C-alpha cells in the first residue's frame, strides 16, 4: 500500500496490479495512466460534482 500526494504519482514500484484513488479528479496525467500493469485498472471517482 502506498499513501501519498497523488498528484506526484508513485513510479518507484510500478507497474501496479491495482490502483485505487480515493480523491476525485478532473483529469489524470500520462504518468498516472502508465503506472498500472498491462490490462489492469485504475478505480477512482471522476469529476468534482460530489
C-alpha positions as a Markdown table, in Angstrom:
| # | Residue | x | y | z |
|---|---|---|---|---|
| 1 | Unk | 0.0 | 0.0 | 0.0 |
| 2 | Unk | 1.2 | 3.5 | -0.9 |
| 3 | Unk | -0.2 | 6.6 | 0.7 |
| 4 | Unk | 1.0 | 9.9 | -0.8 |
| 5 | Unk | 0.1 | 13.0 | -2.7 |
| 6 | Unk | -1.5 | 11.5 | -5.8 |
| 7 | Unk | -0.5 | 14.4 | -8.0 |
| 8 | Unk | 3.1 | 13.3 | -7.8 |
| 9 | Unk | 2.2 | 9.6 | -8.5 |
| 10 | Unk | 4.5 | 6.9 | -7.2 |
| 11 | Unk | 6.5 | 5.3 | -10.1 |
| 12 | Unk | 9.1 | 3.7 | -7.8 |
| 13 | Unk | 7.3 | 0.3 | -7.7 |
| 14 | Unk | 5.3 | 0.5 | -10.9 |
| 15 | Unk | 3.7 | -1.3 | -12.6 |
| 16 | Unk | 0.9 | -1.9 | -10.1 |
| 17 | Unk | -1.8 | -4.6 | -10.2 |
| 18 | Unk | -4.4 | -2.3 | -8.7 |
| 19 | Unk | -4.7 | 1.4 | -8.3 |
| 20 | Unk | -7.5 | 2.7 | -6.1 |
| 21 | Unk | -7.7 | 6.5 | -5.8 |
| 22 | Unk | -9.9 | 8.0 | -3.1 |
| 23 | Unk | -9.9 | 11.6 | -4.3 |
| 24 | Unk | -12.0 | 13.0 | -7.1 |
| 25 | Unk | -10.2 | 14.1 | -10.3 |
| 26 | Unk | -11.0 | 16.0 | -13.4 |
| 27 | Unk | -8.1 | 14.6 | -15.4 |
| 28 | Unk | -5.2 | 12.1 | -15.0 |
| 29 | Unk | -1.6 | 12.5 | -16.1 |
| 30 | Unk | 0.0 | 10.3 | -18.6 |
| 31 | Unk | 2.4 | 9.2 | -15.8 |
| 32 | Unk | -0.6 | 8.0 | -13.8 |
| 33 | Unk | -2.1 | 6.1 | -16.8 |
| 34 | Unk | 1.3 | 4.4 | -17.4 |
| 35 | Unk | 1.6 | 3.0 | -13.8 |
| 36 | Unk | -0.9 | 0.1 | -13.8 |
| 37 | Unk | 0.3 | -3.2 | -15.3 |
| 38 | Unk | -0.9 | -4.0 | -18.8 |
| 39 | Unk | -4.6 | -5.0 | -18.7 |
| 40 | Unk | -5.1 | -3.6 | -15.1 |
| 41 | Unk | -7.4 | -0.8 | -14.0 |
| 42 | Unk | -7.4 | 2.4 | -12.1 |
| 43 | Unk | -10.5 | 2.8 | -9.9 |
| 44 | Unk | -11.3 | 6.4 | -9.0 |
| 45 | Unk | -14.1 | 8.9 | -8.6 |
| 46 | Unk | -14.4 | 11.2 | -11.7 |
| 47 | Unk | -15.3 | 14.9 | -11.7 |
| 48 | Unk | -15.9 | 17.4 | -8.9 |
| 49 | Unk | -19.7 | 17.3 | -8.5 |
| 50 | Unk | -19.6 | 15.3 | -5.3 |
